[in-house]
Amino acid sequence: MPLPQLSAVTELFKPITWFPPMWAFACGVVASGASMQGKWTVALVGVALAGPFVCATSQAVNDWFDRHVDAINEPQRPIPSGRIPGRWGLYIAILWTLVSLAVASLLGPWGFGAALVGLLLAWAYSAPPLRLKKNGWWGNAACGISYEGIAWATGAAVMVGGSMPDLRSLSLALLYSIGTHGIMTLNDFKAVAGDRALGIRSLPVQLGEQGAGNMACWFMAVPQVLVIILLFAWNQAGSGMAVVVLLAAQLIMMDYFLRRVAQRALWYSGFGVPFFVAGMMVSAFGLRALVQAH
């Protein structure tokens, strides 16, 4: 069996998708309020674990078990195009799972445990018998929890020596995980034809494209409103107002998106979602100021 091309393996890992969990881990680091002195190595290993290891693994697993869907929607992908031949896609997914766990062991029990949960969700999302992605409600929830919540909580935990993160930090992690459910729905618009043909019940398939667009916006907006309320309750008015401005920009773009959801889902992912992730870091810095003040 021929070996896969290195460029095809890189494409399989989808580096562009690594940013959300890396960013969420960094938000957890910031929100912990811990000093970075002597902890830069831990933080950098954690960021790498979240992106080029755990997230990359999830992309490889997903592409292997989605190869039949991709043959319809994206036949140029590495596996259906034959650039990753035979069962190499599966072998790479298994190998990178083991490598990710080895890297996670460097971060102690919290880092290893979080990586293990994230990897289990990655396999459960794509692989039978669970294949959570067959239902958009469960699949998007799994992605939101692993990409944002687990990554954020892990960043906070490893910075405070492996202790339970602050409840306020966990609250923000949960809210942004819920918001990410909506972001994942945006990604489903590009695969409606293949999903419908193969029985994958994404939200655009279940609710129709307009209904899914509306639901995605609600999922993204409501958690941010709750974040704003929490920031003001924590006397972090500056951070709260910043998130208000970022949310207002999103609401304007959401209105434009909802007029033609199928045509503008990719546009909103590119231009609206950055305001969402900017709010994550703003809220993390707000919590950091609160923690350090006490």
C-alpha positions in Angstrom: 0.0 0.0 0.0 1.5 3.4 -1.0 2.2 5.9 1.8 0.0 9.0 2.0 1.5 12.3 0.9 2.7 14.6 3.7 0.6 17.5 2.2 -2.4 15.3 2.3 -1.9 14.4 5.9 -1.6 18.1 6.8 -4.8 18.8 4.9 -6.5 15.9 6.8 -5.6 17.5 10.1 -7.2 20.8 8.9 -5.0 23.4 10.7 -7.6 26.1 10.2 -9.8 24.3 12.7 -7.3 24.3 15.5 -7.8 27.9 16.4 -11.1 27.6 18.4 -9.8 25.1 21.0 -6.4 26.8 21.2 -8.1 30.1 21.8 -10.4 28.6 24.4 -7.4 27.1 26.2 -5.7 30.5 26.2 -8.9 32.1 27.6 -8.9 29.6 30.4 -5.2 30.5 31.1 -6.1 34.2 31.2 -9.3 33.7 33.3 -7.4 31.7 35.9 -5.8 34.9 37.1 -2.5 32.9 37.7 0.9 34.5 37.1 2.6 33.3 33.9 6.0 33.3 35.7 7.5 29.9 35.3 4.4 28.6 33.6 4.9 29.5 30.0 6.0 26.0 29.0 2.8 24.5 30.6 0.7 27.0 28.7 2.3 26.4 25.4 2.1 22.7 25.7 -1.5 23.0 26.6 -2.2 25.2 23.6 -0.5 22.7 21.3 -2.4 19.9 22.9 -5.7 21.6 22.2 -4.9 22.3 18.5 -2.3 20.3 16.6 -3.0 17.2 18.7 -6.5 16.7 20.1 -8.3 18.9 17.5 -6.2 17.4 14.6 -7.1 14.0 15.8 -10.8 14.8 15.8 -10.5 16.0 12.2 -8.7 12.8 11.1 -11.3 10.6 12.8 -14.1 12.7 11.3 -12.7 12.5 7.8 -12.3 8.7 8.0 -15.8 8.0 9.1 -17.2 10.7 6.8 -15.4 9.5 3.7 -18.6 8.4 2.0 -20.3 11.8 2.7 -17.2 13.6 1.5 -17.3 11.6 -1.7 -20.6 13.5 -2.4 -20.0 16.9 -0.8 -16.2 17.3 -1.1 -14.7 14.6 -3.3 -11.4 16.6 -3.4 -10.8 15.8 0.3 -7.6 13.6 1.0 -9.4 10.3 1.6 -12.1 10.2 -1.1 -9.6 11.7 -3.6 -7.2 8.8 -2.9 -4.3 11.0 -1.8 -4.6 9.1 1.5 -5.0 5.6 0.2 -6.4 2.4 1.7 -7.0 2.5 5.4 -4.3 5.0 6.1 -6.9 7.5 7.3 -7.9 5.2 10.1 -4.3 4.4 11.0 -3.4 8.1 11.2 -6.4 8.8 13.5 -5.4 6.0 15.9 -1.8 7.0 15.9 -2.5 10.7 16.6 -4.9 9.7 19.4 -2.1 7.9 21.1 0.4 10.7 20.5 -2.1 13.2 21.9 -2.5 11.2 25.1 1.3 11.0 25.4 1.5 14.8 25.2 -1.4 15.2 27.6 0.5 13.2 30.2 2.9 16.1 30.5 0.1 18.3 31.9 -0.7 16.1 34.9 -4.0 14.4 35.8 -6.2 17.4 34.8 -4.5 17.8 31.4 -4.5 14.0 30.7 -8.1 13.6 31.9 -9.4 16.5 29.8 -7.6 15.2 26.7 -9.0 11.7 27.3 -12.5 13.1 27.5 -12.0 15.3 24.4 -10.7 12.4 22.4 -13.5 10.1 23.5 -16.0 12.8 22.4 -14.1 13.1 19.1 -14.5 9.4 18.4 -18.1 9.3 19.7 -18.9 12.2 17.4 -17.8 10.5 14.2 -17.6 6.7 14.8 -20.3 4.1 15.0 -22.1 3.0 17.0 -22.7 6.4 18.7 -21.8 8.7 15.7 -23.3 11.7 17.5 -23.0 13.8 14.4 -25.9 11.9 12.9 -28.1 14.2 15.0 -27.2 17.9 15.0 -28.4 18.5 18.5 -26.0 15.9 20.0 -23.1 16.3 17.6 -22.9 20.1 17.9 -23.2 19.9 21.7 -20.2 17.4 21.7 -18.2 19.8 19.6 -19.0 22.8 21.7 -18.1 21.1 24.9 -14.8 19.7 23.6 -13.7 22.7 21.5 -14.6 25.4 24.1 -15.6 24.1 27.5 -13.1 21.4 28.1 -10.3 23.4 26.5 -11.1 26.5 28.6 -11.5 24.5 31.9 -8.2 22.7 31.2 -6.3 25.9 30.6 -7.7 27.3 33.9 -6.9 24.1 35.8 -3.3 23.6 34.8 -2.4 27.2 35.6 -3.6 26.8 39.2 -1.6 23.5 39.7 -4.3 21.1 38.7 -7.0 22.3 41.1 -10.7 22.7 40.3 -11.1 25.9 38.3 -13.0 28.8 39.7 -16.8 28.4 39.4 -17.0 31.7 37.6 -14.5 30.5 35.0 -16.4 27.3 34.5 -19.6 29.3 34.1 -18.0 31.3 31.2 -16.7 28.1 29.7 -20.2 26.5 29.7 -21.8 29.6 28.2 -19.3 29.8 25.4 -19.7 26.0 24.8 -23.4 26.6 24.3 -22.7 29.4 21.9 -20.4 27.2 19.9 -23.4 24.9 19.2 -24.7 27.7 17.0 -21.3 28.1 15.3 -21.2 24.4 14.5 -24.6 24.7 12.9 -23.2 27.2 10.5 -20.7 24.6 9.3 -23.5 22.2 8.5 -24.9 24.4 5.7 -22.2 23.4 3.3 -23.1 19.6 3.5 -26.9 19.6 3.4 -27.1 17.6 0.2 -24.8 14.8 1.4 -26.2 14.8 4.9 -29.7 14.4 3.6 -28.7 11.6 1.2 -26.9 9.6 3.9 -29.4 10.1 6.7 -27.3 12.6 8.8 -29.8 14.7 10.7 -28.0 18.0 10.9 -30.0 21.0 12.0 -30.4 22.3 8.5 -31.8 18.9 7.5 -34.1 18.7 10.6 -35.3 22.3 10.8 -34.8 23.4 7.2 -32.2 26.0 6.4 -34.1 29.0 7.6 -35.0 27.3 10.9 -31.5 26.2 11.4 -30.2 29.7 10.8 -32.6 31.2 13.3 -31.6 28.5 15.9 -27.9 29.1 15.3 -28.3 32.8 16.0 -30.2 32.2 19.2 -27.6 29.7 20.4 -24.9 32.3 19.8 -26.6 35.4 21.1 -28.3 34.2 24.3 -25.2 32.9 26.1 -23.4 36.2 25.3 -26.3 38.1 27.0 -25.8 35.9 30.1 -22.0 36.6 30.0 -22.7 40.3 29.9 -25.1 40.0 32.9 -22.4 38.0 34.8 -19.7 40.5 34.0 -21.8 43.4 35.3 -22.7 41.3 38.4 -19.0 40.8 39.0 -18.4 44.6 38.8 -16.5 44.2 35.5 -18.5 46.9 33.7 -15.7 47.7 31.2 -15.5 44.1 30.0 -19.3 43.9 30.0 -19.7 46.9 27.8 -17.0 45.6 25.4 -19.0 42.3 25.0 -22.1 44.4 24.5 -20.5 46.2 21.6 -19.2 42.9 20.1 -22.6 41.3 20.4 -24.3 44.4 18.8 -22.0 44.0 15.8 -23.0 40.3 15.6 -26.7 41.1 15.7 -26.3 43.4 12.8 -24.5 40.7 10.8 -27.0 38.1 12.0 -29.9 40.2 10.4 -28.0 40.2 7.1 -27.3 36.5 7.3 -30.8 35.5 8.1 -32.2 37.1 5.0 -30.3 34.4 2.9 -29.1 31.8 5.3 -27.9 29.2 2.7 -25.9 31.7 0.7 -24.5 33.6 3.7 -23.6 30.9 6.3 -20.0 30.8 5.2 -19.9 34.6 5.1 -21.2 34.8 8.7 -18.7 32.2 9.9 -15.9 34.4 8.5 -17.1 37.8 9.6 -19.4 37.3 12.5 -17.8 34.5 14.5 -14.6 36.5 15.1 -16.6 38.9 17.2 -17.9 36.0 19.3 -14.4 34.6 20.0 -13.1 38.2 20.7 -15.8 38.4 23.4 -14.4 35.2 24.9 -11.0 36.7 25.5 -12.6 40.0 26.7 -14.6 38.1 29.3 -11.6 36.1 30.3 -9.6 39.3 31.0 -12.5 40.7 33.0 -12.5 37.6 35.2 -8.7 37.8 35.5 -9.0 41.3 36.8 -11.6 40.2 39.4 -9.5 37.2 40.6 -6.3 39.2 40.9 -8.1 42.0 42.8 -9.0 39.5 45.5 
